[in-house]
Amino acid sequence: MKLKEIKKVLMTGKGVIKISMHTKERLVKRGYSKGDIVSAIFTGSVSEIQGYNKISILGRDKDHNPIVVVIAKKRASYYKVVTVMPPIDRSRFRECI
């Protein structure tokens, strides 16, 4: 899975990026918005490959703070945001808060 594919879905609207219920709860709890997810995807890069179909993206939220978005590919042009979190683990992420 490539970040370029996810960006293409956002730019063209040809495909789906679903936000899981878990992620919606985390957005509220951690003070993030859907716009922060979009910003992270467009400003970020793949920081971890978690198996064949899941990646974590380290990017910037709308306020330019570091943010991590974990996305899984379910099928062609269909993605699910698994979670959103601040990067706090220095052994996993090159930039932390």
N, CA, C and O atoms as a DFTB+ gen file, in Angstrom:
388 C
 N C O
     1  1       0.843      -1.173       0.000
     2  2       0.000       0.000       0.000
     3  2       0.893       1.242       0.000
     4  3       1.908       1.295       0.694
     5  1       0.496       2.231      -0.788
     6  2       1.283       3.443      -0.910
     7  2       0.464       4.660      -0.503
     8  3      -0.747       4.714      -0.722
     9  1       1.137       5.627       0.087
    10  2       0.497       6.865       0.486
    11  2      -0.088       7.590      -0.724
    12  3      -1.117       8.258      -0.618
    13  1       0.563       7.456      -1.855
    14  2       0.101       8.084      -3.090
    15  2      -1.321       7.635      -3.438
    16  3      -2.120       8.438      -3.921
    17  1      -1.640       6.369      -3.199
    18  2      -2.982       5.840      -3.484
    19  2      -4.039       6.521      -2.607
    20  3      -5.131       6.846      -3.072
    21  1      -3.699       6.728      -1.351
    22  2      -4.637       7.356      -0.410
    23  2      -4.866       8.816      -0.790
    24  3      -5.999       9.296      -0.762
    25  1      -3.805       9.514      -1.143
    26  2      -3.933      10.911      -1.575
    27  2      -4.805      11.017      -2.819
    28  3      -5.591      11.954      -2.958
    29  1      -4.663      10.056      -3.716
    30  2      -5.446      10.053      -4.951
    31  2      -6.939       9.925      -4.648
    32  3      -7.761      10.584      -5.284
    33  1      -7.287       9.084      -3.683
    34  2      -8.689       8.937      -3.284
    35  2      -9.212      10.265      -2.740
    36  3     -10.326      10.668      -3.073
    37  1      -8.434      10.943      -1.917
    38  2      -8.864      12.227      -1.364
    39  2      -9.018      13.294      -2.443
    40  3      -9.962      14.084      -2.407
    41  1      -8.106      13.320      -3.391
    42  2      -8.127      14.369      -4.416
    43  2      -9.200      14.135      -5.483
    44  3      -9.805      15.089      -5.971
    45  1      -9.432      12.895      -5.839
    46  2     -10.371      12.612      -6.927
    47  2     -11.774      12.254      -6.451
    48  3     -12.741      12.392      -7.200
    49  1     -11.885      11.796      -5.212
    50  2     -13.173      11.345      -4.719
    51  2     -13.564       9.975      -5.241
    52  3     -14.676       9.505      -5.000
    53  1     -12.649       9.333      -5.958
    54  2     -12.912       7.995      -6.494
    55  2     -12.396       6.963      -5.512
    56  3     -11.263       6.495      -5.620
    57  1     -13.225       6.619      -4.567
    58  2     -12.867       5.683      -3.524
    59  2     -13.438       6.162      -2.203
    60  3     -14.131       7.177      -2.140
    61  1     -13.138       5.418      -1.152
    62  2     -13.688       5.702       0.168
    63  2     -12.579       5.634       1.209
    64  3     -11.738       4.736       1.186
    65  1     -12.596       6.595       2.116
    66  2     -11.760       6.517       3.319
    67  2     -12.730       6.618       4.485
    68  3     -13.247       7.692       4.793
    69  1     -12.963       5.494       5.120
    70  2     -13.929       5.369       6.215
    71  2     -13.224       5.624       7.542
    72  3     -12.080       5.214       7.739
    73  1     -13.915       6.300       8.444
    74  2     -13.373       6.533       9.786
    75  2     -14.111       5.607      10.742
    76  3     -15.333       5.680      10.872
    77  1     -13.364       4.742      11.404
    78  2     -13.979       3.765      12.303
    79  2     -14.565       4.456      13.537
    80  3     -14.210       5.592      13.852
    81  1     -15.457       3.761      14.222
    82  2     -16.054       4.292      15.446
    83  2     -14.964       4.550      16.491
    84  3     -15.000       5.559      17.197
    85  1     -14.014       3.650      16.584
    86  2     -12.887       3.827      17.508
    87  2     -12.161       5.139      17.208
    88  3     -11.816       5.889      18.121
    89  1     -11.936       5.402      15.942
    90  2     -11.223       6.608      15.542
    91  2     -12.040       7.850      15.862
    92  3     -11.488       8.850      16.320
    93  1     -13.336       7.802      15.629
    94  2     -14.198       8.949      15.964
    95  2     -14.120       9.277      17.444
    96  3     -14.087      10.446      17.827
    97  1     -14.090       8.240      18.279
    98  2     -13.963       8.444      19.723
    99  2     -12.608       9.053      20.065
   100  3     -12.522       9.951      20.902
   101  1     -11.552       8.570      19.421
   102  2     -10.210       9.089      19.662
   103  2     -10.051      10.527      19.181
   104  3      -9.342      11.318      19.802
   105  1     -10.716      10.865      18.067
   106  2     -10.668      12.238      17.565
   107  2     -11.160      13.205      18.636
   108  3     -10.514      14.213      18.926
   109  1     -12.297      12.889      19.210
   110  2     -12.878      13.754      20.238
   111  2     -11.993      13.785      21.478
   112  3     -11.689      14.856      22.005
   113  1     -11.579      12.608      21.943
   114  2     -10.788      12.507      23.166
   115  2      -9.447      13.239      23.040
   116  3      -8.976      13.841      24.005
   117  1      -8.841      13.188      21.864
   118  2      -7.512      13.766      21.667
   119  2      -7.541      15.158      21.039
   120  3      -6.490      15.747      20.785
   121  1      -8.729      15.679      20.789
   122  2      -8.850      17.035      20.276
   123  2      -8.533      17.196      18.794
   124  3      -8.166      18.286      18.354
   125  1      -8.669      16.123      18.023
   126  2      -8.417      16.179      16.586
   127  2      -9.733      16.289      15.819
   128  3     -10.812      16.073      16.371
   129  1      -9.621      16.627      14.539
   130  2     -10.789      16.712      13.654
   131  2     -10.508      15.906      12.386
   132  3      -9.393      15.430      12.175
   133  1     -11.534      15.759      11.549
   134  2     -11.346      15.086      10.270
   135  2     -10.350      15.860       9.412
   136  3      -9.586      15.267       8.651
   137  1     -10.362      17.173       9.537
   138  2      -9.419      18.007       8.805
   139  2      -7.981      17.719       9.188
   140  3      -7.081      17.822       8.355
   141  1      -7.757      17.356      10.449
   142  2      -6.410      16.997      10.901
   143  2      -5.939      15.711      10.224
   144  3      -4.757      15.563       9.911
   145  1      -6.872      14.781       9.999
   146  2      -6.530      13.537       9.295
   147  2      -6.112      13.847       7.865
   148  3      -5.093      13.348       7.387
   149  1      -6.895      14.665       7.192
   150  2      -6.584      15.044       5.802
   151  2      -5.240      15.762       5.742
   152  3      -4.419      15.478       4.870
   153  1      -5.017      16.686       6.664
   154  2      -3.753      17.412       6.702
   155  2      -2.577      16.466       6.901
   156  3      -1.542      16.612       6.250
   157  1      -2.735      15.494       7.800
   158  2      -1.670      14.526       8.059
   159  2      -1.341      13.705       6.818
   160  3      -0.173      13.438       6.534
   161  1      -2.361      13.313       6.089
   162  2      -2.147      12.513       4.880
   163  2      -1.383      13.322       3.832
   164  3      -0.456      12.812       3.203
   165  1      -1.771      14.574       3.649
   166  2      -1.123      15.392       2.615
   167  2       0.264      15.896       3.011
   168  3       1.104      16.125       2.141
   169  1       0.516      16.072       4.305
   170  2       1.827      16.583       4.736
   171  2       2.773      15.489       5.194
   172  3       3.962      15.739       5.396
   173  1       2.260      14.281       5.358
   174  2       3.040      13.233       5.989
   175  2       3.752      12.281       5.066
   176  3       3.720      12.395       3.840
   177  1       4.398      11.333       5.719
   178  2       5.080      10.246       5.035
   179  2       4.860       8.967       5.837
   180  3       4.523       9.014       7.020
   181  1       5.053       7.843       5.189
   182  2       4.868       6.558       5.858
   183  2       5.988       6.380       6.888
   184  3       7.171       6.421       6.552
   185  1       5.591       6.182       8.140
   186  2       6.590       5.997       9.191
   187  2       6.723       4.533       9.602
   188  3       7.769       4.118      10.102
   189  1       5.672       3.757       9.392
   190  2       5.707       2.322       9.699
   191  2       4.841       1.565       8.707
   192  3       3.789       2.047       8.286
   193  1       5.288       0.389       8.343
   194  2       4.469      -0.531       7.567
   195  2       4.061      -1.623       8.544
   196  3       4.910      -2.328       9.090
   197  1       2.776      -1.755       8.758
   198  2       2.254      -2.702       9.743
   199  2       1.552      -3.846       9.010
   200  3       0.326      -3.948       9.015
   201  1       2.336      -4.677       8.400
   202  2       1.772      -5.773       7.627
   203  2       1.541      -5.358       6.185
   204  3       1.967      -4.285       5.756
   205  1       0.869      -6.211       5.455
   206  2       0.661      -5.989       4.027
   207  2      -0.287      -4.831       3.748
   208  3      -0.125      -4.117       2.758
   209  1      -1.279      -4.640       4.619
   210  2      -2.336      -3.691       4.280
   211  2      -2.528      -2.544       5.277
   212  3      -3.570      -1.890       5.252
   213  1      -1.553      -2.284       6.151
   214  2      -1.729      -1.219       7.132
   215  2      -0.443      -0.415       7.265
   216  3       0.653      -0.972       7.338
   217  1      -0.599       0.923       7.294
   218  2       0.553       1.812       7.461
   219  2       0.230       2.885       8.495
   220  3      -0.933       3.208       8.738
   221  1       1.274       3.423       9.092
   222  2       1.099       4.614       9.917
   223  2       1.786       5.767       9.204
   224  3       2.883       5.628       8.664
   225  1       1.115       6.899       9.217
   226  2       1.587       8.099       8.546
   227  2       1.906       9.143       9.602
   228  3       1.059       9.484      10.428
   229  1       3.117       9.643       9.570
   230  2       3.509      10.732      10.457
   231  2       3.422      12.012       9.651
   232  3       4.147      12.191       8.672
   233  1       2.536      12.900      10.063
   234  2       2.349      14.160       9.353
   235  2       2.100      15.297      10.319
   236  3       2.501      15.247      11.482
   237  1       1.434      16.317       9.821
   238  2       1.127      17.512      10.613
   239  2      -0.380      17.744      10.610
   240  3      -1.041      17.582       9.584
   241  1      -0.916      18.125      11.770
   242  2      -2.330      18.472      11.828
   243  2      -2.522      19.896      11.308
   244  3      -1.565      20.520      10.851
   245  1      -3.732      20.407      11.372
   246  2      -4.018      21.738      10.830
   247  2      -3.265      22.846      11.560
   248  3      -3.048      23.920      10.999
   249  1      -2.867      22.594      12.804
   250  2      -2.102      23.571      13.587
   251  2      -0.597      23.349      13.463
   252  3       0.187      23.959      14.190
   253  1      -0.201      22.480      12.548
   254  2       1.199      22.162      12.253
   255  2       1.903      21.377      13.365
   256  3       3.131      21.394      13.458
   257  1       1.131      20.698      14.198
   258  2       1.698      19.823      15.223
   259  2       1.815      18.410      14.667
   260  3       1.017      18.020      13.815
   261  1       2.794      17.634      15.131
   262  2       2.936      16.255      14.653
   263  2       1.708      15.410      15.025
   264  3       1.128      15.568      16.100
   265  1       1.334      14.518      14.117
   266  2       0.188      13.632      14.315
   267  2       0.463      12.322      13.571
   268  3       1.131      12.317      12.537
   269  1      -0.050      11.227      14.098
   270  2       0.071       9.925      13.442
   271  2      -1.324       9.416      13.099
   272  3      -2.227       9.422      13.935
   273  1      -1.478       8.977      11.856
   274  2      -2.732       8.387      11.384
   275  2      -2.415       6.975      10.910
   276  3      -1.529       6.778      10.078
   277  1      -3.136       6.000      11.438
   278  2      -2.961       4.607      11.013
   279  2      -4.123       4.264      10.078
   280  3      -5.291       4.407      10.439
   281  1      -3.779       3.809       8.864
   282  2      -4.779       3.511       7.840
   283  2      -4.584       2.089       7.322
   284  3      -3.461       1.645       7.084
   285  1      -5.704       1.386       7.154
   286  2      -5.688       0.030       6.599
   287  2      -6.411       0.025       5.258
   288  3      -7.429       0.696       5.086
   289  1      -5.880      -0.728       4.322
   290  2      -6.535      -0.901       3.022
   291  2      -7.419      -2.140       3.112
   292  3      -6.947      -3.235       3.419
   293  1      -8.713      -1.951       2.840
   294  2      -9.666      -3.048       2.914
   295  2      -9.833      -3.743       1.569
   296  3      -9.932      -4.968       1.490
   297  1      -9.863      -2.937       0.515
   298  2      -9.913      -3.445      -0.863
   299  2      -9.539      -2.283      -1.776
   300  3      -9.212      -1.202      -1.288
   301  1      -9.580      -2.480      -3.063
   302  2      -9.174      -1.447      -4.014
   303  2      -9.947      -0.145      -3.774
   304  3     -11.178      -0.135      -3.779
   305  1      -9.225       0.931      -3.567
   306  2      -9.787       2.274      -3.360
   307  2     -10.722       2.364      -2.153
   308  3     -11.588       3.238      -2.111
   309  1     -10.562       1.480      -1.179
   310  2     -11.363       1.512       0.042
   311  2     -10.418       1.390       1.234
   312  3      -9.751       0.370       1.410
   313  1     -10.371       2.444       2.049
   314  2      -9.445       2.500       3.182
   315  2     -10.219       2.787       4.464
   316  3     -11.308       3.360       4.439
   317  1      -9.632       2.375       5.577
   318  2     -10.239       2.625       6.877
   319  2      -9.191       3.251       7.795
   320  3      -8.091       2.721       7.949
   321  1      -9.545       4.385       8.403
   322  2      -8.668       5.013       9.392
   323  2      -8.849       4.226      10.681
   324  3      -9.940       4.190      11.250
   325  1      -7.778       3.599      11.134
   326  2      -7.840       2.726      12.302
   327  2      -7.736       3.533      13.593
   328  3      -8.484       3.289      14.539
   329  1      -6.811       4.494      13.637
   330  2      -6.676       5.353      14.805
   331  2      -5.886       6.610      14.444
   332  3      -5.219       6.681      13.412
   333  1      -5.985       7.581      15.316
   334  2      -5.267       8.848      15.199
   335  2      -4.663       9.125      16.563
   336  3      -5.342       8.998      17.583
   337  1      -3.386       9.504      16.590
   338  2      -2.733       9.708      17.887
   339  2      -1.579      10.697      17.771
   340  3      -1.046      10.925      16.685
   341  1      -1.208      11.272      18.893
   342  2      -0.001      12.097      18.885
   343  2       1.225      11.176      18.902
   344  3       1.198      10.138      19.564
   345  1       2.280      11.530      18.201
   346  2       3.485      10.686      18.233
   347  2       4.264      10.931      19.530
   348  3       4.802      12.018      19.743
   349  1       4.318       9.913      20.387
   350  2       5.021      10.068      21.659
   351  2       6.141       9.050      21.853
   352  3       6.950       9.191      22.770
   353  1       6.197       8.045      21.015
   354  2       7.195       6.983      21.152
   355  2       8.408       7.283      20.265
   356  3       8.354       7.094      19.050
   357  1       9.485       7.745      20.868
   358  2      10.686       8.130      20.105
   359  2      11.342       6.953      19.388
   360  3      12.100       7.155      18.438
   361  1      11.062       5.736      19.828
   362  2      11.647       4.582      19.132
   363  2      10.877       4.252      17.854
   364  3      11.382       3.511      17.010
   365  1       9.674       4.783      17.696
   366  2       8.850       4.518      16.514
   367  2       8.779       5.687      15.552
   368  3       8.682       5.493      14.340
   369  1       8.829       6.912      16.090
   370  2       8.600       8.091      15.265
   371  2       9.768       9.059      15.361
   372  3      10.301       9.302      16.443
   373  1      10.163       9.614      14.205
   374  2      11.315      10.500      14.163
   375  2      11.023      11.861      14.797
   376  3      11.938      12.580      15.197
   377  1       9.734      12.204      14.883
   378  2       9.335      13.481      15.470
   379  2       8.239      13.212      16.486
   380  3       7.235      12.576      16.163
   381  1       8.419      13.684      17.694
   382  2       7.460      13.455      18.775
   383  2       7.073      14.770      19.419
   384  3       7.724      15.800      19.238
   385  1       5.985      14.698      20.181
   386  2       5.561      15.894      20.908
   387  2       6.046      15.821      22.332
   388  3       5.794      16.735      23.118
